[in-house]
């Protein structure tokens, strides 16, 4: 059986839903193939991640609609919060202005960060970044690094990716299993065809290094013809899904990241510090030590008052090392006790990697690549293929996702208009006697 639409998106974990809806809005028949269930045993908390949502003027109404088609977001009243050794640093609270004024940061860095990463200020600032010492510039490096997809040492953090707008409104949500389903239902109301296949079996190719279709198995099966394909999986996810597809799209093999984020669930006993924690806190032990492991942890509230998710960035090679994960948990508890002496932290559950094998989990949910791996990322081998996903994004933020998708949307809309124009010209030629 042969089916198809002009554009097909291969998606997982909610990637590209806004793009699919925007394409349909432009009158381009679009199919989204969701393979989330084929990429490992992940609870909703691991699918959501620890990065929240920075809302600023760059986020459009249609993008906001997509976000709220999923689980709802709640604004953190005092914004993004850093808990440093000397105390909390809130990016939208009543003490923010005072803290910024007293901070030894460069005035140029302060202006840039407070402007929401204004592009007019950025060129000169980044060009002269070496003129600032770490104490003057650490907040900019952190804005690049904490949610970044490329790891760099602290004082070089701003050399990779983009800065997240730390001083914008910051929102987080409690993810549920139904969130993805709600978003897929929303897509259907926008005119997008949604398919959940048992497997993507193979790919068909045409002349001029182009892909002509995908062979799917499942409720809807057969060859699905497509003129443009957006592939939203990393190389490692692609190999895990189907090694044959991996060899087609990423012949150099899967790109294993150097770092990844993992999640512990901990209990904290009632105490003053615990009760005053915001819903999301980035706990930084030592600004001058590497921003990895228990030195930089995200502490996020759950639906239960005494339970928190603790996220940390660890080397990918240690993902499935139970002894290593146990050692990190001990050190994490020591750090939490230093901050909250009466909290008596206990690990309720270790990261998924503690309980499952690679064959059950596959690629890390939030990979962070080494700077030397950049040459492998974003290589497109086919004329009608667009790549998207963690290997393409500068950081894990909805702003980065939407920015990438706006670029892809522009290219596909231009392609569609040229295609329609060409078809109209051919019809005119046929009508001429």
GUFI-714948 format. One record per residue (C-alpha): residue in three letters; x, y, z. Coordinates in steps of 0.02 Angstrom, whole numbers. Each point is the difference from the previous one (the first is absolute). Example, Ala and Ser with C-alpha at 12.3 -4.5 7.8 and 13.67 -1.06 7.14 Angstrom:
<rs>
+------+--------+--------+--------+
| resn |      X |      Y |      Z |
+------+--------+--------+--------+
|  ALA |    615 |   -225 |    390 |
|  SER |     69 |    172 |    -33 |
+------+--------+--------+--------+
</rs>
This chain:
<rs>
+------+--------+--------+--------+
| resn |      X |      Y |      Z |
+------+--------+--------+--------+
|  UNK |      0 |      0 |      0 |
|  UNK |     71 |    170 |    -49 |
|  UNK |    -49 |    159 |     94 |
|  UNK |     82 |    166 |     29 |
|  UNK |      2 |    188 |     23 |
|  UNK |    122 |    130 |    -67 |
|  UNK |     87 |     19 |    170 |
|  UNK |     33 |   -134 |    131 |
|  UNK |     77 |     31 |    173 |
|  UNK |     79 |   -141 |    100 |
|  UNK |    -24 |     56 |    180 |
|  UNK |     17 |    -59 |    180 |
|  UNK |    -38 |     74 |    172 |
|  UNK |   -101 |    145 |    -71 |
|  UNK |    135 |     65 |   -117 |
|  UNK |    -62 |     99 |   -148 |
|  UNK |   -184 |     10 |     43 |
|  UNK |     -5 |    188 |    -27 |
|  UNK |     91 |    -19 |   -167 |
|  UNK |   -124 |   -132 |    -60 |
|  UNK |   -148 |    110 |     48 |
|  UNK |     80 |    153 |    -83 |
|  UNK |     29 |    -97 |   -162 |
|  UNK |   -182 |    -57 |     -1 |
|  UNK |    -53 |    181 |     31 |
|  UNK |     95 |     47 |   -159 |
|  UNK |   -106 |   -125 |    -97 |
|  UNK |    138 |   -131 |    -14 |
|  UNK |    -67 |   -174 |     36 |
|  UNK |    111 |    -67 |    139 |
|  UNK |     23 |   -167 |     88 |
|  UNK |     83 |    -17 |    171 |
|  UNK |     67 |   -173 |     43 |
|  UNK |     20 |    -17 |    189 |
|  UNK |    126 |   -133 |     55 |
|  UNK |     13 |     49 |    186 |
|  UNK |    -46 |   -174 |     62 |
|  UNK |    138 |    -78 |   -106 |
|  UNK |    139 |    100 |     83 |
|  UNK |      7 |    -73 |    175 |
|  UNK |    -90 |    -19 |    166 |
|  UNK |    -15 |    181 |     58 |
|  UNK |   -118 |     71 |    133 |
|  UNK |    -81 |    167 |    -39 |
|  UNK |    122 |     93 |    116 |
|  UNK |    148 |    -61 |   -104 |
|  UNK |    -88 |     50 |   -161 |
|  UNK |    -30 |    176 |     68 |
|  UNK |    175 |     31 |     69 |
|  UNK |     63 |    135 |    120 |
|  UNK |      9 |    152 |   -115 |
|  UNK |   -171 |     83 |     14 |
|  UNK |    -59 |    136 |   -118 |
|  UNK |     65 |    178 |    -14 |
|  UNK |   -138 |    108 |    -70 |
|  UNK |     47 |    160 |    -93 |
|  UNK |    -62 |    106 |   -145 |
|  UNK |     78 |   -119 |   -127 |
|  UNK |   -129 |   -136 |     41 |
|  UNK |   -151 |     20 |   -114 |
|  UNK |   -184 |    -29 |     40 |
|  UNK |     -5 |   -159 |   -104 |
|  UNK |    152 |    -66 |     94 |
|  UNK |    -84 |     37 |    166 |
|  UNK |   -153 |    -93 |    -62 |
|  UNK |    109 |   -152 |    -38 |
|  UNK |     78 |      6 |    174 |
|  UNK |   -168 |      5 |     88 |
|  UNK |    -68 |   -140 |   -111 |
|  UNK |    109 |   -110 |    112 |
|  UNK |      8 |      2 |    191 |
|  UNK |    -23 |    178 |     66 |
|  UNK |    146 |    108 |     58 |
|  UNK |      6 |     97 |    163 |
|  UNK |    104 |    157 |     17 |
|  UNK |    136 |      1 |    134 |
|  UNK |    -44 |    163 |     92 |
|  UNK |    180 |     59 |     25 |
|  UNK |     64 |    -67 |   -165 |
|  UNK |    148 |   -113 |    -32 |
|  UNK |     86 |    -29 |    168 |
|  UNK |    183 |    -38 |     35 |
|  UNK |     46 |    -60 |    174 |
|  UNK |    182 |     49 |     20 |
|  UNK |    107 |    -30 |    153 |
|  UNK |    -28 |    180 |     54 |
|  UNK |   -188 |    -15 |    -20 |
|  UNK |   -140 |      2 |   -130 |
|  UNK |      9 |    103 |   -158 |
|  UNK |   -175 |     27 |    -73 |
|  UNK |    -12 |     66 |   -178 |
|  UNK |   -172 |     85 |     18 |
|  UNK |    -23 |     22 |    187 |
|  UNK |     -8 |    156 |    111 |
|  UNK |    187 |    -14 |     38 |
|  UNK |     55 |    -26 |   -181 |
|  UNK |     46 |    182 |    -37 |
|  UNK |     98 |     14 |    163 |
|  UNK |     93 |   -164 |    -31 |
|  UNK |     44 |     50 |   -178 |
|  UNK |     64 |    170 |     55 |
|  UNK |    108 |    -77 |    137 |
|  UNK |     66 |   -143 |   -108 |
|  UNK |    180 |     21 |    -64 |
|  UNK |    -62 |    -36 |   -177 |
|  UNK |     55 |    115 |   -141 |
|  UNK |   -127 |    136 |    -40 |
|  UNK |      3 |    -59 |   -182 |
|  UNK |    -46 |   -177 |     54 |
|  UNK |   -138 |     67 |    113 |
|  UNK |    -76 |    107 |   -139 |
|  UNK |      4 |   -143 |   -123 |
|  UNK |    -77 |   -127 |    119 |
|  UNK |   -137 |    120 |     58 |
|  UNK |    -44 |     46 |   -179 |
|  UNK |    -48 |   -181 |    -36 |
|  UNK |    153 |    -33 |   -109 |
|  UNK |    -24 |    152 |   -113 |
|  UNK |     86 |    -33 |   -167 |
|  UNK |     62 |    179 |    -16 |
|  UNK |    101 |    -19 |    158 |
|  UNK |     57 |   -177 |    -36 |
|  UNK |    127 |     19 |   -142 |
|  UNK |    112 |    123 |     92 |
|  UNK |    -18 |    -93 |    165 |
|  UNK |     48 |   -171 |    -67 |
|  UNK |    141 |     73 |   -104 |
|  UNK |     79 |     72 |    159 |
|  UNK |    -47 |   -138 |    121 |
|  UNK |    181 |    -43 |     38 |
|  UNK |     19 |    173 |     77 |
|  UNK |   -110 |    -53 |    147 |
|  UNK |     61 |   -113 |    138 |
|  UNK |   -109 |   -143 |     62 |
|  UNK |    -67 |     97 |    149 |
|  UNK |    -61 |    136 |   -120 |
|  UNK |    -79 |   -119 |   -126 |
|  UNK |    -52 |   -162 |     88 |
|  UNK |   -188 |     31 |    -17 |
|  UNK |     13 |     10 |   -191 |
|  UNK |    102 |   -161 |     -5 |
|  UNK |   -133 |    -82 |    109 |
|  UNK |   -140 |     62 |   -115 |
|  UNK |     87 |    -95 |   -141 |
|  UNK |     50 |   -153 |     97 |
|  UNK |   -132 |    -59 |    123 |
|  UNK |   -125 |    -52 |   -134 |
|  UNK |    126 |    -10 |   -143 |
|  UNK |     18 |   -146 |   -120 |
|  UNK |    188 |     27 |    -16 |
|  UNK |    112 |    -14 |    153 |
|  UNK |    136 |    129 |     30 |
|  UNK |     98 |     37 |    160 |
|  UNK |    -74 |    136 |    110 |
|  UNK |    105 |    148 |    -58 |
|  UNK |    -24 |    -47 |   -184 |
|  UNK |   -187 |    -37 |     12 |
|  UNK |    -53 |    148 |   -108 |
|  UNK |    104 |    -67 |   -146 |
|  UNK |   -133 |   -133 |    -37 |
|  UNK |   -185 |      9 |    -40 |
|  UNK |   -109 |    146 |     52 |
|  UNK |    -49 |     84 |    163 |
|  UNK |   -170 |    -41 |     75 |
|  UNK |    -92 |    159 |     55 |
|  UNK |     21 |    -27 |    187 |
|  UNK |    -90 |    162 |     46 |
|  UNK |   -158 |    -41 |   -100 |
|  UNK |   -153 |    -74 |     82 |
|  UNK |     38 |   -180 |     47 |
|  UNK |   -129 |   -139 |      2 |
|  UNK |      2 |   -185 |     45 |
|  UNK |   -129 |   -139 |     -4 |
|  UNK |    -42 |   -169 |     73 |
|  UNK |      6 |   -114 |   -151 |
|  UNK |   -127 |   -141 |    -14 |
|  UNK |    -17 |   -152 |   -113 |
|  UNK |   -151 |     82 |    -81 |
|  UNK |     96 |    156 |    -51 |
|  UNK |     71 |    -72 |   -160 |
|  UNK |   -167 |    -77 |    -47 |
|  UNK |    -88 |    167 |     25 |
|  UNK |    127 |     84 |   -112 |
|  UNK |    -22 |   -133 |   -136 |
|  UNK |   -190 |     25 |     10 |
|  UNK |     28 |    188 |    -17 |
|  UNK |    103 |    -33 |   -157 |
|  UNK |   -144 |    -98 |    -75 |
|  UNK |   -116 |    149 |     27 |
|  UNK |    126 |    105 |    -99 |
|  UNK |    -15 |   -115 |   -149 |
|  UNK |    160 |    -99 |     27 |
|  UNK |     -5 |   -187 |    -33 |
|  UNK |     74 |    -89 |    152 |
|  UNK |     69 |   -177 |    -13 |
|  UNK |     75 |   -111 |    136 |
|  UNK |     83 |   -142 |    -95 |
|  UNK |     63 |   -165 |     68 |
|  UNK |    160 |     35 |    -94 |
|  UNK |     77 |    101 |   -140 |
|  UNK |     57 |   -146 |   -104 |
|  UNK |     95 |     79 |   -143 |
|  UNK |     25 |    152 |   -110 |
|  UNK |    -22 |     19 |   -188 |
|  UNK |    115 |    109 |   -103 |
|  UNK |    -13 |     95 |   -163 |
|  UNK |    121 |     86 |   -115 |
|  UNK |    109 |    146 |     51 |
|  UNK |     30 |    -64 |    177 |
|  UNK |   -179 |     22 |     56 |
|  UNK |   -116 |   -103 |    110 |
|  UNK |   -166 |    -46 |    -79 |
|  UNK |    -88 |    -87 |    144 |
|  UNK |      1 |    -99 |    162 |
|  UNK |    -63 |   -177 |     23 |
|  UNK |   -101 |    -15 |    160 |
|  UNK |    -73 |   -151 |     89 |
|  UNK |   -148 |      8 |    119 |
|  UNK |   -183 |     50 |     -8 |
|  UNK |     39 |    105 |   -153 |
|  UNK |    134 |    -91 |    -98 |
|  UNK |     81 |      8 |   -168 |
|  UNK |    107 |    125 |    -95 |
|  UNK |    -37 |    180 |     50 |
|  UNK |     53 |    117 |   -139 |
|  UNK |     73 |    168 |     49 |
|  UNK |     84 |    143 |    -91 |
|  UNK |     80 |     78 |    154 |
|  UNK |     54 |    -87 |    161 |
|  UNK |     42 |     76 |    169 |
|  UNK |     97 |   -126 |    106 |
|  UNK |    -10 |     47 |    185 |
|  UNK |    103 |   -140 |     78 |
|  UNK |    183 |      4 |     46 |
|  UNK |    119 |   -119 |    -88 |
|  UNK |      3 |   -111 |    155 |
|  UNK |   -191 |     -3 |     13 |
|  UNK |     -9 |    -43 |   -185 |
|  UNK |    117 |   -149 |     19 |
|  UNK |   -100 |    -58 |    152 |
|  UNK |   -162 |     13 |    -99 |
|  UNK |     66 |    -91 |   -153 |
|  UNK |    184 |    -29 |    -38 |
|  UNK |    -35 |     -3 |   -187 |
|  UNK |    -71 |    177 |      8 |
|  UNK |    149 |     54 |    104 |
|  UNK |    120 |    -58 |   -137 |
|  UNK |    -99 |     94 |   -132 |
|  UNK |    -10 |    166 |     92 |
|  UNK |    157 |     -7 |    110 |
|  UNK |    125 |   -115 |    -86 |
|  UNK |    141 |     51 |    119 |
|  UNK |    -95 |    -88 |    138 |
|  UNK |    -96 |     61 |    154 |
|  UNK |     75 |    152 |     86 |
|  UNK |     15 |    -40 |    185 |
|  UNK |     -4 |    160 |    105 |
|  UNK |    134 |     34 |    130 |
|  UNK |   -126 |     48 |    135 |
|  UNK |   -183 |    -28 |     39 |
|  UNK |   -128 |     52 |    132 |
|  UNK |    -70 |   -129 |    122 |
|  UNK |   -140 |     13 |    129 |
|  UNK |     -9 |    -59 |    181 |
|  UNK |   -159 |      7 |    105 |
|  UNK |     37 |     50 |    180 |
|  UNK |   -101 |     34 |    157 |
|  UNK |     36 |    152 |    109 |
|  UNK |    -67 |     18 |    177 |
|  UNK |    -94 |    157 |     46 |
|  UNK |    113 |    146 |     45 |
|  UNK |      6 |    187 |    -30 |
|  UNK |    112 |    -10 |   -154 |
|  UNK |    -99 |   -140 |    -82 |
|  UNK |   -166 |     87 |     27 |
|  UNK |     65 |    160 |    -81 |
|  UNK |     73 |    -82 |   -156 |
|  UNK |    -80 |     57 |   -163 |
|  UNK |    -67 |   -130 |   -121 |
|  UNK |    168 |      1 |    -93 |
|  UNK |    172 |     41 |     70 |
|  UNK |    173 |    -14 |    -77 |
|  UNK |    114 |    -44 |    146 |
|  UNK |    180 |     52 |    -32 |
|  UNK |    128 |    -53 |    129 |
|  UNK |    159 |     80 |    -68 |
|  UNK |     -3 |    117 |   -150 |
|  UNK |    184 |    -33 |    -33 |
|  UNK |    -13 |   -190 |     -4 |
|  UNK |    -64 |    -93 |   -155 |
|  UNK |   -187 |     22 |    -27 |
|  UNK |    -33 |   -186 |      4 |
|  UNK |    -51 |   -138 |    122 |
|  UNK |    -63 |     56 |    169 |
|  UNK |     87 |    169 |    -16 |
|  UNK |   -144 |     58 |   -113 |
|  UNK |   -169 |    -79 |     39 |
|  UNK |   -177 |     45 |    -48 |
|  UNK |   -118 |    -23 |    147 |
|  UNK |   -179 |    -10 |    -60 |
|  UNK |   -160 |    -22 |    100 |
|  UNK |   -121 |   -142 |    -38 |
|  UNK |   -185 |    -14 |     41 |
|  UNK |     48 |    -63 |    175 |
|  UNK |     67 |    129 |    124 |
|  UNK |    140 |   -111 |     65 |
|  UNK |     59 |    -69 |   -168 |
|  UNK |    118 |     87 |   -121 |
|  UNK |     85 |    -45 |   -163 |
|  UNK |    187 |     32 |     -2 |
|  UNK |     81 |     13 |   -171 |
|  UNK |    187 |     -1 |    -32 |
|  UNK |    116 |    -10 |   -149 |
|  UNK |    115 |   -152 |     -2 |
|  UNK |    119 |    -82 |   -128 |
|  UNK |    -99 |   -106 |   -123 |
|  UNK |    119 |   -146 |     22 |
|  UNK |    -59 |    -13 |    182 |
|  UNK |   -187 |     -2 |    -40 |
|  UNK |    -26 |   -183 |     42 |
|  UNK |    134 |    -16 |    135 |
|  UNK |   -101 |    -36 |    159 |
|  UNK |    149 |     26 |    115 |
|  UNK |     37 |    169 |    -79 |
|  UNK |   -182 |     55 |     13 |
|  UNK |     -2 |    -53 |    183 |
|  UNK |    159 |     99 |     40 |
|  UNK |    -75 |    155 |    -83 |
|  UNK |   -158 |    -20 |    105 |
|  UNK |    103 |     -2 |    162 |
|  UNK |     91 |    159 |    -50 |
|  UNK |   -163 |     80 |    -53 |
|  UNK |    -74 |    -35 |    172 |
|  UNK |    152 |     78 |     85 |
|  UNK |    -25 |    159 |   -103 |
|  UNK |   -185 |      7 |     40 |
|  UNK |     32 |    -22 |    187 |
|  UNK |    125 |    144 |     -6 |
|  UNK |   -139 |    110 |    -69 |
|  UNK |   -144 |    -72 |    103 |
|  UNK |     69 |    -76 |    159 |
|  UNK |   -167 |    -72 |     59 |
|  UNK |    -59 |    -67 |   -169 |
|  UNK |     67 |   -179 |     20 |
|  UNK |      6 |    -35 |   -188 |
|  UNK |    -37 |   -178 |    -55 |
|  UNK |      9 |    -70 |   -176 |
|  UNK |   -170 |    -74 |    -44 |
|  UNK |     49 |    -51 |   -176 |
|  UNK |    157 |      6 |   -105 |
|  UNK |      8 |     53 |   -183 |
|  UNK |    -84 |   -116 |   -126 |
|  UNK |    174 |    -59 |    -50 |
|  UNK |     19 |    -83 |    170 |
|  UNK |   -146 |   -118 |    -33 |
|  UNK |      3 |    -29 |   -188 |
|  UNK |    124 |    -50 |   -134 |
|  UNK |     49 |     96 |   -156 |
|  UNK |   -108 |   -119 |   -102 |
|  UNK |   -151 |     59 |    102 |
|  UNK |     44 |    186 |     12 |
|  UNK |    102 |     44 |   -152 |
|  UNK |     76 |    173 |    -20 |
|  UNK |      6 |    123 |    146 |
|  UNK |   -150 |    117 |      3 |
|  UNK |    104 |    158 |     19 |
|  UNK |    171 |    -27 |    -79 |
|  UNK |    138 |    131 |     10 |
|  UNK |    133 |    -13 |   -134 |
|  UNK |    184 |     40 |      7 |
|  UNK |     65 |    152 |    -94 |
|  UNK |    106 |   -112 |   -115 |
|  UNK |   -158 |    -93 |    -53 |
|  UNK |    -75 |    153 |    -87 |
|  UNK |     67 |    -52 |   -171 |
|  UNK |   -109 |   -156 |      7 |
|  UNK |   -161 |     93 |     41 |
|  UNK |   -121 |     61 |   -133 |
|  UNK |     73 |    -91 |   -151 |
|  UNK |   -140 |    -19 |   -129 |
|  UNK |     25 |   -131 |   -135 |
|  UNK |   -163 |     22 |    -96 |
|  UNK |    -70 |    150 |    -94 |
|  UNK |   -174 |    -10 |     76 |
|  UNK |     48 |    -43 |    179 |
|  UNK |     -2 |    122 |    147 |
|  UNK |     81 |    -51 |    165 |
|  UNK |    -64 |     55 |    170 |
|  UNK |     21 |    -56 |    181 |
|  UNK |    131 |     15 |    138 |
|  UNK |    146 |    -13 |   -122 |
|  UNK |    -65 |    157 |    -88 |
|  UNK |    -63 |    106 |    146 |
|  UNK |    118 |    120 |     91 |
|  UNK |    -85 |    -37 |    167 |
|  UNK |   -150 |    -85 |     79 |
|  UNK |   -124 |    142 |     -1 |
|  UNK |   -164 |     24 |    -92 |
|  UNK |     73 |    159 |    -73 |
|  UNK |    137 |   -102 |    -84 |
|  UNK |   -123 |   -130 |    -64 |
|  UNK |   -116 |    132 |    -72 |
|  UNK |    144 |     98 |    -76 |
|  UNK |     60 |   -155 |    -93 |
|  UNK |   -177 |    -44 |    -55 |
|  UNK |    -34 |    176 |    -64 |
|  UNK |    153 |    -17 |   -111 |
|  UNK |    -59 |   -170 |    -67 |
|  UNK |   -176 |     68 |    -23 |
|  UNK |     66 |    144 |   -107 |
|  UNK |     99 |   -118 |   -111 |
|  UNK |   -146 |   -120 |    -23 |
|  UNK |   -125 |    139 |    -36 |
|  UNK |    117 |     71 |   -133 |
|  UNK |     18 |   -174 |    -75 |
|  UNK |   -189 |    -22 |     -1 |
|  UNK |    -32 |    168 |    -85 |
|  UNK |    130 |    -38 |   -134 |
|  UNK |    -79 |   -171 |    -27 |
|  UNK |   -174 |     75 |    -22 |
|  UNK |     67 |    134 |   -117 |
|  UNK |     86 |   -131 |   -106 |
|  UNK |   -159 |   -104 |     -8 |
|  UNK |   -102 |    152 |    -53 |
|  UNK |    124 |     39 |   -141 |
|  UNK |     -9 |   -180 |    -62 |
|  UNK |   -191 |      7 |     -2 |
|  UNK |      5 |    160 |   -102 |
|  UNK |    116 |    -81 |   -124 |
|  UNK |   -118 |   -147 |    -19 |
|  UNK |   -148 |    118 |    -31 |
|  UNK |     90 |     91 |   -142 |
|  UNK |    -64 |    -76 |   -165 |
+------+--------+--------+--------+
</rs>
